[in-house]
């Protein structure tokens, strides 16, 4: 026989305790929207403890459960940080590198809008073409492909983050917010 506390996710409080060996019995005795948390520690009883869905453990009632707004703020900040970390894999950190990439981006935009192949207008691309024994058009084509590929990845990550944040904000309980955060699929692609 195992001991389960039935927890209301709205306030994290234990509403009842049941003992059962059959998971179906636990399911039948758990009110809709509540959670059955296995706990064999006999000292944890309703009224003295609540379930901290963030830490995934029971805590004494004198330790206040995290407020929904506080949890939401922490989760939204965590989504922002994960998004930033993933997007930076596609972008370039570092001052000098960022300046070079900005200059290359300007050259690429000029090339794409004008179609001109005057070498002096594109110093980075011209030097790269010369060093690699390529044409200016080859270098610009490669740059266009890289920019497009990286921006698509940045946009994909942005979409995932925006949807996750919107869902976290819409959720009404700590457990719903945490579940949404835990289930973010950063590998999602539009083809799925």
C-alpha positions in Angstrom: 0.0 0.0 0.0 1.2 3.5 -0.9 0.1 6.7 0.7 -1.0 9.7 -1.5 -1.8 13.2 -0.7 -4.4 14.8 -2.9 -3.4 18.4 -3.6 -5.4 21.3 -5.0 -3.2 23.1 -7.5 -5.0 26.4 -6.8 -3.6 26.8 -3.3 -1.1 23.8 -3.1 -2.9 22.5 0.0 -3.5 18.9 0.8 -7.3 18.2 0.6 -7.2 14.6 1.6 -4.9 11.6 2.1 -5.6 8.1 0.6 -3.8 4.8 0.9 -4.0 2.4 -2.1 -2.0 -0.2 -3.9 -3.9 0.1 -7.2 -3.2 3.3 -9.3 -6.7 3.1 -10.6 -8.1 3.5 -7.1 -5.9 6.6 -6.6 -7.2 8.0 -9.9 -10.8 7.3 -9.0 -10.4 9.0 -5.6 -8.6 12.1 -7.0 -11.0 15.0 -7.8 -10.8 16.4 -11.3 -8.0 19.0 -11.5 -6.3 17.8 -8.3 -3.0 15.9 -8.1 -2.2 12.7 -6.3 1.3 13.0 -4.9 2.9 9.9 -3.4 4.3 10.5 0.0 5.1 7.8 2.5 6.4 10.2 5.2 3.7 9.9 8.0 4.7 13.3 9.5 3.3 15.1 6.4 -0.3 15.8 7.1 -3.1 18.1 5.7 -3.1 21.4 7.5 0.6 21.3 8.4 2.1 21.0 4.9 1.5 22.2 1.3 3.0 20.9 -1.9 5.6 23.2 -3.6 5.0 22.4 -7.3 8.3 24.3 -8.2 10.5 22.3 -5.8 8.3 19.2 -6.2 8.2 18.5 -2.5 6.0 19.0 0.6 6.9 22.0 2.8 5.6 23.1 6.2 2.6 25.5 6.1 4.6 28.2 7.8 6.7 28.4 4.6 4.4 30.3 2.3 3.9 28.8 -1.1 5.2 30.9 -3.9 2.7 33.4 -5.2 1.3 32.7 -8.7 2.6 36.1 -9.9 6.1 35.5 -8.5 6.3 32.1 -10.2 5.0 33.6 -13.4 7.7 36.3 -13.3 10.4 33.7 -12.7 9.2 31.5 -15.5 8.8 34.3 -18.0 12.4 35.4 -17.2 13.6 31.8 -17.7 11.9 31.6 -21.1 13.6 34.9 -22.1 17.0 33.6 -21.0 16.6 30.3 -22.8 15.4 32.2 -25.9 18.4 34.5 -25.7 20.9 31.6 -25.2 19.4 29.7 -28.2 19.3 32.7 -30.5 22.9 33.7 -29.6 23.9 30.3 -31.1 22.8 31.8 -34.4 24.0 35.3 -33.9 27.5 36.6 -33.1 28.6 37.7 -29.7 31.6 40.0 -29.2 32.1 43.6 -30.1 34.5 43.3 -33.0 32.8 40.3 -34.5 29.4 42.1 -34.3 30.9 45.2 -36.0 32.3 43.1 -38.8 29.0 41.2 -39.2 27.1 44.5 -39.3 29.4 45.8 -42.0 29.0 42.6 -44.0 25.2 42.8 -43.6 25.4 46.4 -44.9 27.4 45.2 -47.9 25.0 42.3 -48.5 22.0 44.7 -48.4 23.7 47.1 -50.8 24.5 44.2 -53.2 21.0 42.8 -53.1 19.4 46.2 -53.7 21.8 47.5 -56.4 23.1 44.3 -58.1 26.3 46.2 -58.7 29.5 44.2 -58.8 31.9 47.1 -58.2 34.6 45.7 -55.9 35.2 48.9 -54.0 31.6 48.9 -52.8 32.1 45.6 -51.0 35.5 45.4 -49.3 34.8 42.4 -47.1 33.1 40.4 -49.8 35.8 41.3 -52.4 38.6 40.3 -50.1 36.9 37.1 -49.1 36.3 36.3 -52.8 39.9 37.0 -53.6 41.3 35.0 -50.7 39.0 32.0 -51.5 39.5 32.3 -55.3 35.8 32.8 -55.8 33.6 35.4 -57.5 31.9 38.2 -55.7 28.6 36.6 -56.6 29.6 33.3 -55.0 30.5 35.0 -51.7 27.2 37.1 -51.7 25.2 33.9 -52.5 26.8 32.2 -49.5 26.2 35.2 -47.3 22.6 35.4 -48.4 22.1 31.7 -47.6 23.7 32.0 -44.2 21.7 35.1 -43.2 18.5 33.5 -44.3 19.2 30.2 -42.5 20.2 32.0 -39.3 17.2 34.4 -39.3 14.8 31.5 -39.9 16.2 29.8 -36.8 16.1 33.0 -34.7 12.5 33.5 -35.9 11.5 29.9 -35.0 13.0 30.3 -31.5 11.2 33.6 -31.1 7.8 32.1 -32.1 8.3 29.3 -29.5 9.2 31.8 -26.8 6.2 34.1 -27.5 3.7 31.3 -27.5 5.2 29.8 -24.3 5.0 33.2 -22.6 1.5 33.8 -23.7 0.4 30.4 -22.4 2.2 30.9 -19.0 0.5 34.2 -18.6 -2.9 32.7 -19.4 -2.5 29.8 -16.9 -4.1 30.4 -13.6 -2.2 28.2 -11.2 1.4 27.6 -10.2 1.2 24.0 -11.4 -0.2 25.0 -14.8 2.4 27.6 -15.3 5.2 25.3 -14.3 3.9 22.5 -16.5 3.7 24.8 -19.5 7.3 25.9 -18.9 8.5 22.3 -18.4 6.9 21.2 -21.7 8.4 23.9 -23.9 9.7 22.1 -27.0 12.6 24.3 -28.2 13.2 21.7 -31.0 9.8 22.3 -32.5 9.8 23.1 -36.2 6.9 24.2 -38.5 7.1 20.9 -40.3 6.0 19.0 -37.3 
